[in-house]
């Protein structure tokens, strides 16, 4: 079951899906359905500040 989910996720990987749609391996409607099925993650994050520029300046 986990393998099947991993393969489905790979089909919808942003780096691959446009090519797969153009090749006809998946349909645009499948991509739209997948995007609609994703949960809302707004607010589920941790803000991280980038202080690397301060430590590299001499």
mmCIF file of the N, C-alpha and C atoms, coordinates in Angstrom:
data_MODEL
# 
_entry.id   MODEL 
# 
loop_
_atom_site.group_PDB 
_atom_site.id 
_atom_site.type_symbol 
_atom_site.label_atom_id 
_atom_site.label_alt_id 
_atom_site.label_comp_id 
_atom_site.label_asym_id 
_atom_site.label_entity_id 
_atom_site.label_seq_id 
_atom_site.pdbx_PDB_ins_code 
_atom_site.Cartn_x 
_atom_site.Cartn_y 
_atom_site.Cartn_z 
_atom_site.occupancy 
_atom_site.B_iso_or_equiv 
_atom_site.pdbx_formal_charge 
_atom_site.auth_seq_id 
_atom_site.auth_comp_id 
_atom_site.auth_asym_id 
_atom_site.auth_atom_id 
_atom_site.pdbx_PDB_model_num 
ATOM 1   N N  . UNK A 1 1  ? 0.820  -1.198 0.000   1.00 0.00 ? 1  UNK A N  1 
ATOM 2   C CA . UNK A 1 1  ? 0.000  0.000  0.000   1.00 0.00 ? 1  UNK A CA 1 
ATOM 3   C C  . UNK A 1 1  ? 0.860  1.256  0.000   1.00 0.00 ? 1  UNK A C  1 
ATOM 4   N N  . UNK A 1 2  ? 1.937  1.282  0.764   1.00 0.00 ? 2  UNK A N  1 
ATOM 5   C CA . UNK A 1 2  ? 2.801  2.451  0.805   1.00 0.00 ? 2  UNK A CA 1 
ATOM 6   C C  . UNK A 1 2  ? 3.467  2.690  -0.540  1.00 0.00 ? 2  UNK A C  1 
ATOM 7   N N  . UNK A 1 3  ? 3.831  1.631  -1.232  1.00 0.00 ? 3  UNK A N  1 
ATOM 8   C CA . UNK A 1 3  ? 4.457  1.761  -2.538  1.00 0.00 ? 3  UNK A CA 1 
ATOM 9   C C  . UNK A 1 3  ? 3.502  2.410  -3.527  1.00 0.00 ? 3  UNK A C  1 
ATOM 10  N N  . UNK A 1 4  ? 2.242  2.016  -3.480  1.00 0.00 ? 4  UNK A N  1 
ATOM 11  C CA . UNK A 1 4  ? 1.242  2.586  -4.391  1.00 0.00 ? 4  UNK A CA 1 
ATOM 12  C C  . UNK A 1 4  ? 1.096  4.091  -4.148  1.00 0.00 ? 4  UNK A C  1 
ATOM 13  N N  . UNK A 1 5  ? 1.063  4.494  -2.889  1.00 0.00 ? 5  UNK A N  1 
ATOM 14  C CA . UNK A 1 5  ? 0.941  5.917  -2.571  1.00 0.00 ? 5  UNK A CA 1 
ATOM 15  C C  . UNK A 1 5  ? 2.175  6.682  -3.050  1.00 0.00 ? 5  UNK A C  1 
ATOM 16  N N  . UNK A 1 6  ? 3.340  6.088  -2.903  1.00 0.00 ? 6  UNK A N  1 
ATOM 17  C CA . UNK A 1 6  ? 4.574  6.730  -3.351  1.00 0.00 ? 6  UNK A CA 1 
ATOM 18  C C  . UNK A 1 6  ? 4.565  6.905  -4.866  1.00 0.00 ? 6  UNK A C  1 
ATOM 19  N N  . UNK A 1 7  ? 4.086  5.910  -5.576  1.00 0.00 ? 7  UNK A N  1 
ATOM 20  C CA . UNK A 1 7  ? 4.014  6.015  -7.038  1.00 0.00 ? 7  UNK A CA 1 
ATOM 21  C C  . UNK A 1 7  ? 3.010  7.074  -7.466  1.00 0.00 ? 7  UNK A C  1 
ATOM 22  N N  . UNK A 1 8  ? 1.878  7.156  -6.777  1.00 0.00 ? 8  UNK A N  1 
ATOM 23  C CA . UNK A 1 8  ? 0.885  8.189  -7.086  1.00 0.00 ? 8  UNK A CA 1 
ATOM 24  C C  . UNK A 1 8  ? 1.453  9.579  -6.833  1.00 0.00 ? 8  UNK A C  1 
ATOM 25  N N  . UNK A 1 9  ? 2.168  9.732  -5.735  1.00 0.00 ? 9  UNK A N  1 
ATOM 26  C CA . UNK A 1 9  ? 2.792  11.022 -5.430  1.00 0.00 ? 9  UNK A CA 1 
ATOM 27  C C  . UNK A 1 9  ? 3.828  11.391 -6.484  1.00 0.00 ? 9  UNK A C  1 
ATOM 28  N N  . UNK A 1 10 ? 4.546  10.407 -6.966  1.00 0.00 ? 10 UNK A N  1 
ATOM 29  C CA . UNK A 1 10 ? 5.567  10.666 -7.991  1.00 0.00 ? 10 UNK A CA 1 
ATOM 30  C C  . UNK A 1 10 ? 4.919  11.150 -9.280  1.00 0.00 ? 10 UNK A C  1 
ATOM 31  N N  . UNK A 1 11 ? 3.767  10.617 -9.622  1.00 0.00 ? 11 UNK A N  1 
ATOM 32  C CA . UNK A 1 11 ? 3.049  11.067 -10.821 1.00 0.00 ? 11 UNK A CA 1 
ATOM 33  C C  . UNK A 1 11 ? 2.678  12.539 -10.724 1.00 0.00 ? 11 UNK A C  1 
ATOM 34  N N  . UNK A 1 12 ? 2.399  13.001 -9.529  1.00 0.00 ? 12 UNK A N  1 
ATOM 35  C CA . UNK A 1 12 ? 1.961  14.381 -9.345  1.00 0.00 ? 12 UNK A CA 1 
ATOM 36  C C  . UNK A 1 12 ? 3.101  15.302 -8.913  1.00 0.00 ? 12 UNK A C  1 
ATOM 37  N N  . UNK A 1 13 ? 4.317  14.801 -8.922  1.00 0.00 ? 13 UNK A N  1 
ATOM 38  C CA . UNK A 1 13 ? 5.477  15.621 -8.582  1.00 0.00 ? 13 UNK A CA 1 
ATOM 39  C C  . UNK A 1 13 ? 5.564  16.780 -9.568  1.00 0.00 ? 13 UNK A C  1 
ATOM 40  N N  . UNK A 1 14 ? 5.679  17.984 -9.063  1.00 0.00 ? 14 UNK A N  1 
ATOM 41  C CA . UNK A 1 14 ? 5.689  19.183 -9.903  1.00 0.00 ? 14 UNK A CA 1 
ATOM 42  C C  . UNK A 1 14 ? 6.810  19.128 -10.938 1.00 0.00 ? 14 UNK A C  1 
ATOM 43  N N  . UNK A 1 15 ? 7.882  18.415 -10.647 1.00 0.00 ? 15 UNK A N  1 
ATOM 44  C CA . UNK A 1 15 ? 9.002  18.313 -11.586 1.00 0.00 ? 15 UNK A CA 1 
ATOM 45  C C  . UNK A 1 15 ? 8.694  17.374 -12.734 1.00 0.00 ? 15 UNK A C  1 
ATOM 46  N N  . UNK A 1 16 ? 7.677  16.519 -12.597 1.00 0.00 ? 16 UNK A N  1 
ATOM 47  C CA . UNK A 1 16 ? 7.366  15.524 -13.624 1.00 0.00 ? 16 UNK A CA 1 
ATOM 48  C C  . UNK A 1 16 ? 6.003  15.695 -14.274 1.00 0.00 ? 16 UNK A C  1 
ATOM 49  N N  . UNK A 1 17 ? 5.046  16.247 -13.553 1.00 0.00 ? 17 UNK A N  1 
ATOM 50  C CA . UNK A 1 17 ? 3.660  16.173 -14.017 1.00 0.00 ? 17 UNK A CA 1 
ATOM 51  C C  . UNK A 1 17 ? 3.395  16.879 -15.325 1.00 0.00 ? 17 UNK A C  1 
ATOM 52  N N  . UNK A 1 18 ? 4.019  18.019 -15.592 1.00 0.00 ? 18 UNK A N  1 
ATOM 53  C CA . UNK A 1 18 ? 3.775  18.707 -16.861 1.00 0.00 ? 18 UNK A CA 1 
ATOM 54  C C  . UNK A 1 18 ? 4.219  17.850 -18.040 1.00 0.00 ? 18 UNK A C  1 
ATOM 55  N N  . UNK A 1 19 ? 5.353  17.201 -17.884 1.00 0.00 ? 19 UNK A N  1 
ATOM 56  C CA . UNK A 1 19 ? 5.828  16.316 -18.951 1.00 0.00 ? 19 UNK A CA 1 
ATOM 57  C C  . UNK A 1 19 ? 4.893  15.119 -19.121 1.00 0.00 ? 19 UNK A C  1 
ATOM 58  N N  . UNK A 1 20 ? 4.433  14.548 -18.010 1.00 0.00 ? 20 UNK A N  1 
ATOM 59  C CA . UNK A 1 20 ? 3.538  13.400 -18.076 1.00 0.00 ? 20 UNK A CA 1 
ATOM 60  C C  . UNK A 1 20 ? 2.205  13.773 -18.719 1.00 0.00 ? 20 UNK A C  1 
ATOM 61  N N  . UNK A 1 21 ? 1.720  14.982 -18.448 1.00 0.00 ? 21 UNK A N  1 
ATOM 62  C CA . UNK A 1 21 ? 0.482  15.450 -19.076 1.00 0.00 ? 21 UNK A CA 1 
ATOM 63  C C  . UNK A 1 21 ? 0.705  15.612 -20.580 1.00 0.00 ? 21 UNK A C  1 
ATOM 64  N N  . UNK A 1 22 ? 1.815  16.223 -20.965 1.00 0.00 ? 22 UNK A N  1 
ATOM 65  C CA . UNK A 1 22 ? 2.075  16.439 -22.389 1.00 0.00 ? 22 UNK A CA 1 
ATOM 66  C C  . UNK A 1 22 ? 2.279  15.125 -23.138 1.00 0.00 ? 22 UNK A C  1 
ATOM 67  N N  . UNK A 1 23 ? 2.786  14.118 -22.453 1.00 0.00 ? 23 UNK A N  1 
ATOM 68  C CA . UNK A 1 23 ? 2.963  12.802 -23.072 1.00 0.00 ? 23 UNK A CA 1 
ATOM 69  C C  . UNK A 1 23 ? 1.676  11.980 -23.047 1.00 0.00 ? 23 UNK A C  1 
ATOM 70  N N  . UNK A 1 24 ? 0.649  12.471 -22.356 1.00 0.00 ? 24 UNK A N  1 
ATOM 71  C CA . UNK A 1 24 ? -0.620 11.762 -22.294 1.00 0.00 ? 24 UNK A CA 1 
ATOM 72  C C  . UNK A 1 24 ? -0.660 10.640 -21.282 1.00 0.00 ? 24 UNK A C  1 
ATOM 73  N N  . UNK A 1 25 ? 0.325  10.570 -20.407 1.00 0.00 ? 25 UNK A N  1 
ATOM 74  C CA . UNK A 1 25 ? 0.367  9.507  -19.399 1.00 0.00 ? 25 UNK A CA 1 
ATOM 75  C C  . UNK A 1 25 ? -0.581 9.781  -18.246 1.00 0.00 ? 25 UNK A C  1 
ATOM 76  N N  . UNK A 1 26 ? -0.825 11.056 -17.965 1.00 0.00 ? 26 UNK A N  1 
ATOM 77  C CA . UNK A 1 26 ? -1.871 11.440 -17.015 1.00 0.00 ? 26 UNK A CA 1 
ATOM 78  C C  . UNK A 1 26 ? -2.675 12.580 -17.646 1.00 0.00 ? 26 UNK A C  1 
ATOM 79  N N  . UNK A 1 27 ? -3.881 12.770 -17.169 1.00 0.00 ? 27 UNK A N  1 
ATOM 80  C CA . UNK A 1 27 ? -4.755 13.805 -17.726 1.00 0.00 ? 27 UNK A CA 1 
ATOM 81  C C  . UNK A 1 27 ? -4.770 15.028 -16.823 1.00 0.00 ? 27 UNK A C  1 
ATOM 82  N N  . UNK A 1 28 ? -5.026 16.174 -17.436 1.00 0.00 ? 28 UNK A N  1 
ATOM 83  C CA . UNK A 1 28 ? -5.108 17.424 -16.672 1.00 0.00 ? 28 UNK A CA 1 
ATOM 84  C C  . UNK A 1 28 ? -6.169 17.330 -15.585 1.00 0.00 ? 28 UNK A C  1 
ATOM 85  N N  . UNK A 1 29 ? -7.249 16.634 -15.877 1.00 0.00 ? 29 UNK A N  1 
ATOM 86  C CA . UNK A 1 29 ? -8.316 16.472 -14.887 1.00 0.00 ? 29 UNK A CA 1 
ATOM 87  C C  . UNK A 1 29 ? -7.814 15.714 -13.658 1.00 0.00 ? 29 UNK A C  1 
ATOM 88  N N  . UNK A 1 30 ? -6.927 14.751 -13.858 1.00 0.00 ? 30 UNK A N  1 
ATOM 89  C CA . UNK A 1 30 ? -6.352 14.011 -12.731 1.00 0.00 ? 30 UNK A CA 1 
ATOM 90  C C  . UNK A 1 30 ? -5.517 14.946 -11.857 1.00 0.00 ? 30 UNK A C  1 
ATOM 91  N N  . UNK A 1 31 ? -4.773 15.828 -12.497 1.00 0.00 ? 31 UNK A N  1 
ATOM 92  C CA . UNK A 1 31 ? -3.951 16.777 -11.747 1.00 0.00 ? 31 UNK A CA 1 
ATOM 93  C C  . UNK A 1 31 ? -4.845 17.707 -10.944 1.00 0.00 ? 31 UNK A C  1 
ATOM 94  N N  . UNK A 1 32 ? -5.904 18.218 -11.565 1.00 0.00 ? 32 UNK A N  1 
ATOM 95  C CA . UNK A 1 32 ? -6.837 19.106 -10.863 1.00 0.00 ? 32 UNK A CA 1 
ATOM 96  C C  . UNK A 1 32 ? -7.494 18.405 -9.682  1.00 0.00 ? 32 UNK A C  1 
ATOM 97  N N  . UNK A 1 33 ? -7.915 17.168 -9.873  1.00 0.00 ? 33 UNK A N  1 
ATOM 98  C CA . UNK A 1 33 ? -8.535 16.407 -8.780  1.00 0.00 ? 33 UNK A CA 1 
ATOM 99  C C  . UNK A 1 33 ? -7.547 16.201 -7.635  1.00 0.00 ? 33 UNK A C  1 
ATOM 100 N N  . UNK A 1 34 ? -6.306 15.900 -7.980  1.00 0.00 ? 34 UNK A N  1 
ATOM 101 C CA . UNK A 1 34 ? -5.278 15.699 -6.963  1.00 0.00 ? 34 UNK A CA 1 
ATOM 102 C C  . UNK A 1 34 ? -5.053 16.978 -6.161  1.00 0.00 ? 34 UNK A C  1 
ATOM 103 N N  . UNK A 1 35 ? -4.944 18.111 -6.865  1.00 0.00 ? 35 UNK A N  1 
ATOM 104 C CA . UNK A 1 35 ? -4.712 19.377 -6.181  1.00 0.00 ? 35 UNK A CA 1 
ATOM 105 C C  . UNK A 1 35 ? -5.884 19.757 -5.279  1.00 0.00 ? 35 UNK A C  1 
ATOM 106 N N  . UNK A 1 36 ? -7.093 19.449 -5.703  1.00 0.00 ? 36 UNK A N  1 
ATOM 107 C CA . UNK A 1 36 ? -8.269 19.741 -4.882  1.00 0.00 ? 36 UNK A CA 1 
ATOM 108 C C  . UNK A 1 36 ? -8.328 18.841 -3.653  1.00 0.00 ? 36 UNK A C  1 
ATOM 109 N N  . UNK A 1 37 ? -7.747 17.641 -3.744  1.00 0.00 ? 37 UNK A N  1 
ATOM 110 C CA . UNK A 1 37 ? -7.804 16.695 -2.626  1.00 0.00 ? 37 UNK A CA 1 
ATOM 111 C C  . UNK A 1 37 ? -6.770 17.003 -1.543  1.00 0.00 ? 37 UNK A C  1 
ATOM 112 N N  . UNK A 1 38 ? -5.801 17.855 -1.841  1.00 0.00 ? 38 UNK A N  1 
ATOM 113 C CA . UNK A 1 38 ? -4.777 18.188 -0.850  1.00 0.00 ? 38 UNK A CA 1 
ATOM 114 C C  . UNK A 1 38 ? -5.383 19.000 0.284   1.00 0.00 ? 38 UNK A C  1 
ATOM 115 N N  . UNK A 1 39 ? -4.934 18.727 1.473   1.00 0.00 ? 39 UNK A N  1 
ATOM 116 C CA . UNK A 1 39 ? -5.425 19.444 2.646   1.00 0.00 ? 39 UNK A CA 1 
ATOM 117 C C  . UNK A 1 39 ? -4.846 20.849 2.732   1.00 0.00 ? 39 UNK A C  1 
ATOM 118 N N  . UNK A 1 40 ? -5.533 21.705 3.446   1.00 0.00 ? 40 UNK A N  1 
ATOM 119 C CA . UNK A 1 40 ? -5.087 23.076 3.647   1.00 0.00 ? 40 UNK A CA 1 
ATOM 120 C C  . UNK A 1 40 ? -4.065 23.085 4.782   1.00 0.00 ? 40 UNK A C  1 
ATOM 121 N N  . UNK A 1 41 ? -2.865 23.500 4.486   1.00 0.00 ? 41 UNK A N  1 
ATOM 122 C CA . UNK A 1 41 ? -1.784 23.504 5.470   1.00 0.00 ? 41 UNK A CA 1 
ATOM 123 C C  . UNK A 1 41 ? -1.447 24.918 5.942   1.00 0.00 ? 41 UNK A C  1 
ATOM 124 N N  . UNK A 1 42 ? -2.301 25.879 5.634   1.00 0.00 ? 42 UNK A N  1 
ATOM 125 C CA . UNK A 1 42 ? -2.047 27.254 6.061   1.00 0.00 ? 42 UNK A CA 1 
ATOM 126 C C  . UNK A 1 42 ? -1.984 27.307 7.579   1.00 0.00 ? 42 UNK A C  1 
ATOM 127 N N  . UNK A 1 43 ? -0.972 27.943 8.084   1.00 0.00 ? 43 UNK A N  1 
ATOM 128 C CA . UNK A 1 43 ? -0.806 28.057 9.523   1.00 0.00 ? 43 UNK A CA 1 
ATOM 129 C C  . UNK A 1 43 ? -0.040 26.898 10.143  1.00 0.00 ? 43 UNK A C  1 
ATOM 130 N N  . UNK A 1 44 ? 0.260  25.892 9.357   1.00 0.00 ? 44 UNK A N  1 
ATOM 131 C CA . UNK A 1 44 ? 0.985  24.722 9.861   1.00 0.00 ? 44 UNK A CA 1 
ATOM 132 C C  . UNK A 1 44 ? 2.443  24.838 9.422   1.00 0.00 ? 44 UNK A C  1 
ATOM 133 N N  . UNK A 1 45 ? 3.129  25.818 9.986   1.00 0.00 ? 45 UNK A N  1 
ATOM 134 C CA . UNK A 1 45 ? 4.510  26.048 9.619   1.00 0.00 ? 45 UNK A CA 1 
ATOM 135 C C  . UNK A 1 45 ? 5.265  26.642 10.802  1.00 0.00 ? 45 UNK A C  1 
ATOM 136 N N  . UNK A 1 46 ? 6.565  26.657 10.674  1.00 0.00 ? 46 UNK A N  1 
ATOM 137 C CA . UNK A 1 46 ? 7.432  27.290 11.658  1.00 0.00 ? 46 UNK A CA 1 
ATOM 138 C C  . UNK A 1 46 ? 8.289  28.303 10.929  1.00 0.00 ? 46 UNK A C  1 
ATOM 139 N N  . UNK A 1 47 ? 8.273  29.540 11.385  1.00 0.00 ? 47 UNK A N  1 
ATOM 140 C CA . UNK A 1 47 ? 9.063  30.583 10.744  1.00 0.00 ? 47 UNK A CA 1 
ATOM 141 C C  . UNK A 1 47 ? 10.512 30.451 11.198  1.00 0.00 ? 47 UNK A C  1 
ATOM 142 N N  . UNK A 1 48 ? 11.406 30.460 10.221  1.00 0.00 ? 48 UNK A N  1 
ATOM 143 C CA . UNK A 1 48 ? 12.832 30.353 10.501  1.00 0.00 ? 48 UNK A CA 1 
ATOM 144 C C  . UNK A 1 48 ? 13.494 31.590 9.935   1.00 0.00 ? 48 UNK A C  1 
ATOM 145 N N  . UNK A 1 49 ? 14.264 32.257 10.770  1.00 0.00 ? 49 UNK A N  1 
ATOM 146 C CA . UNK A 1 49 ? 14.948 33.465 10.312  1.00 0.00 ? 49 UNK A CA 1 
ATOM 147 C C  . UNK A 1 49 ? 16.321 33.100 9.775   1.00 0.00 ? 49 UNK A C  1 
ATOM 148 N N  . UNK A 1 50 ? 16.712 33.760 8.699   1.00 0.00 ? 50 UNK A N  1 
ATOM 149 C CA . UNK A 1 50 ? 18.011 33.522 8.064   1.00 0.00 ? 50 UNK A CA 1 
ATOM 150 C C  . UNK A 1 50 ? 19.010 34.558 8.573   1.00 0.00 ? 50 UNK A C  1 
ATOM 151 N N  . UNK A 1 51 ? 19.927 34.107 9.405   1.00 0.00 ? 51 UNK A N  1 
ATOM 152 C CA . UNK A 1 51 ? 20.956 34.979 9.948   1.00 0.00 ? 51 UNK A CA 1 
ATOM 153 C C  . UNK A 1 51 ? 22.315 34.669 9.346   1.00 0.00 ? 51 UNK A C  1 
ATOM 154 N N  . UNK A 1 52 ? 22.350 33.929 8.257   1.00 0.00 ? 52 UNK A N  1 
ATOM 155 C CA . UNK A 1 52 ? 23.626 33.501 7.678   1.00 0.00 ? 52 UNK A CA 1 
ATOM 156 C C  . UNK A 1 52 ? 24.426 34.669 7.128   1.00 0.00 ? 52 UNK A C  1 
ATOM 157 N N  . UNK A 1 53 ? 23.777 35.715 6.632   1.00 0.00 ? 53 UNK A N  1 
ATOM 158 C CA . UNK A 1 53 ? 24.522 36.856 6.075   1.00 0.00 ? 53 UNK A CA 1 
ATOM 159 C C  . UNK A 1 53 ? 25.269 37.612 7.173   1.00 0.00 ? 53 UNK A C  1 
ATOM 160 N N  . UNK A 1 54 ? 24.728 37.635 8.368   1.00 0.00 ? 54 UNK A N  1 
ATOM 161 C CA . UNK A 1 54 ? 25.404 38.312 9.478   1.00 0.00 ? 54 UNK A CA 1 
ATOM 162 C C  . UNK A 1 54 ? 26.656 37.580 9.906   1.00 0.00 ? 54 UNK A C  1 
ATOM 163 N N  . UNK A 1 55 ? 26.625 36.266 9.885   1.00 0.00 ? 55 UNK A N  1 
ATOM 164 C CA . UNK A 1 55 ? 27.786 35.503 10.356  1.00 0.00 ? 55 UNK A CA 1 
ATOM 165 C C  . UNK A 1 55 ? 28.890 35.415 9.306   1.00 0.00 ? 55 UNK A C  1 
ATOM 166 N N  . UNK A 1 56 ? 28.587 35.667 8.032   1.00 0.00 ? 56 UNK A N  1 
ATOM 167 C CA . UNK A 1 56 ? 29.624 35.569 6.991   1.00 0.00 ? 56 UNK A CA 1 
ATOM 168 C C  . UNK A 1 56 ? 30.296 36.917 6.732   1.00 0.00 ? 56 UNK A C  1 
ATOM 169 N N  . UNK A 1 57 ? 29.711 38.017 7.216   1.00 0.00 ? 57 UNK A N  1 
ATOM 170 C CA . UNK A 1 57 ? 30.315 39.334 7.032   1.00 0.00 ? 57 UNK A CA 1 
ATOM 171 C C  . UNK A 1 57 ? 31.477 39.491 8.001   1.00 0.00 ? 57 UNK A C  1 
ATOM 172 N N  . UNK A 1 58 ? 32.551 40.142 7.516   1.00 0.00 ? 58 UNK A N  1 
ATOM 173 C CA . UNK A 1 58 ? 33.714 40.312 8.389   1.00 0.00 ? 58 UNK A CA 1 
ATOM 174 C C  . UNK A 1 58 ? 34.066 41.777 8.511   1.00 0.00 ? 58 UNK A C  1 
# 
